[in-house]
Amino acid sequence: MELTYYRKGDYLFPNLAVKDEPQTIGKYGMLRRTYLKENRKNWYQSMLMSGRLNQHLAQIEEAAESRVETLLDSLNEKFPAPSKEKDPLAWAAHQNNLTAMAEEIVLKELVYN
């Protein structure tokens, strides 16, 4: 890696550029970035400067989404939903409860860890 400099007045400043591939991140990746930025500042800066932050956030996003799907399947087996045809509002409330439970587990396990 070659380091180049530019002159400003009497001083030489290094040309610093982070080679980080832009990746699409969703809800969990953004939550993870905020957590790292506020609570793990040194690790956040290190990953940002080394160009590994977006890759890490994309991995967290993918893992969190698959974990939520797995948890929803297991929670649906453990707590069966009421009939959607007979009581659609109760079914929707039940699904929202299960989704909230799954997301809470994922946030604790993957995002805020």
C-alpha positions as CSV (number, residue, x, y, z in Angstrom):
1,M,0.0,0.0,0.0
2,E,1.5,3.3,-1.1
3,L,0.8,6.4,1.0
4,T,0.7,9.7,-0.8
5,Y,0.7,13.1,0.7
6,Y,-0.6,16.5,-0.3
7,R,0.8,19.9,0.8
8,K,-1.2,22.6,2.5
9,G,0.9,25.5,3.5
10,D,4.0,24.2,5.3
11,Y,2.4,20.9,6.2
12,L,2.1,17.5,4.5
13,F,-1.2,15.6,5.0
14,P,-1.7,12.0,4.1
15,N,-4.3,11.1,1.4
16,L,-6.5,8.7,3.3
17,A,-9.2,6.7,1.5
18,V,-11.2,3.9,2.9
19,K,-11.8,1.1,0.3
20,D,-15.2,-0.1,1.6
21,E,-17.7,-1.6,-0.8
22,P,-21.1,-0.1,-0.4
23,Q,-23.7,-2.7,0.6
24,T,-27.4,-2.4,1.2
25,I,-28.2,-2.8,4.9
26,G,-31.6,-2.9,6.5
27,K,-33.1,-2.4,9.9
28,Y,-30.8,-4.7,11.9
29,G,-27.7,-3.4,10.2
30,M,-28.6,0.2,10.9
31,L,-29.4,-0.7,14.5
32,R,-26.0,-2.5,14.8
33,R,-24.2,0.5,13.3
34,T,-25.9,2.9,15.8
35,Y,-25.0,0.5,18.7
36,L,-21.4,0.3,17.7
37,K,-21.1,4.1,17.1
38,E,-22.6,4.9,20.6
39,N,-21.3,2.0,22.7
40,R,-18.2,0.5,21.1
41,K,-16.6,3.6,19.6
42,N,-13.1,2.1,19.2
43,W,-14.3,-1.0,17.5
44,Y,-16.6,1.1,15.2
45,Q,-13.7,3.4,14.2
46,S,-11.3,0.5,13.7
47,M,-13.8,-1.3,11.4
48,L,-14.7,1.9,9.6
49,M,-11.0,2.8,8.9
50,S,-10.1,-0.7,7.8
51,G,-13.1,-0.9,5.4
52,R,-14.8,-3.8,7.1
53,L,-17.8,-2.0,8.6
54,N,-20.3,-2.4,5.7
55,Q,-19.4,-6.1,5.3
56,H,-20.0,-6.7,9.0
57,L,-23.3,-4.8,9.0
58,A,-24.5,-6.8,5.9
59,Q,-23.6,-10.1,7.7
60,I,-25.5,-9.0,10.8
61,E,-28.5,-8.1,8.7
62,E,-28.5,-11.4,6.9
63,A,-28.1,-13.4,10.1
64,A,-30.8,-11.4,11.9
65,E,-33.3,-11.9,9.2
66,S,-32.8,-15.6,9.0
67,R,-32.9,-15.9,12.8
68,V,-36.2,-14.1,12.9
69,E,-37.7,-16.4,10.3
70,T,-36.5,-19.5,12.2
71,L,-37.8,-18.1,15.5
72,L,-41.2,-17.3,14.0
73,D,-41.5,-20.8,12.7
74,S,-40.6,-22.4,16.1
75,L,-42.9,-19.9,18.0
76,N,-45.8,-20.7,15.7
77,E,-45.4,-24.4,16.5
78,K,-45.1,-23.7,20.2
79,F,-48.0,-21.2,20.4
80,P,-50.5,-22.0,17.6
81,A,-52.4,-19.1,16.1
82,P,-56.2,-18.8,16.3
83,S,-58.1,-19.4,13.1
84,K,-57.6,-16.6,10.6
85,E,-61.0,-17.1,9.0
86,K,-62.9,-17.0,12.3
87,D,-61.1,-14.2,14.0
88,P,-58.7,-12.3,11.8
89,L,-58.0,-9.6,14.4
90,A,-57.0,-12.1,17.0
91,W,-54.8,-13.9,14.4
92,A,-53.1,-10.6,13.5
93,A,-52.5,-9.7,17.1
94,H,-51.1,-13.1,17.7
95,Q,-48.7,-12.8,14.8
96,N,-47.6,-9.4,15.9
97,N,-46.9,-10.7,19.4
98,L,-44.8,-13.6,17.9
99,T,-42.9,-11.1,15.7
100,A,-42.2,-8.8,18.6
101,M,-40.9,-11.8,20.6
102,A,-38.6,-13.0,17.8
103,E,-37.3,-9.5,17.2
104,E,-36.5,-9.0,20.8
105,I,-34.5,-12.2,21.0
106,V,-32.6,-11.3,17.8
107,L,-31.8,-7.8,19.0
108,K,-30.4,-9.1,22.2
109,E,-28.5,-12.0,20.6
110,L,-27.0,-10.3,17.5
111,V,-27.5,-6.6,17.4
112,Y,-26.7,-5.4,20.9
113,N,-24.0,-7.9,21.7
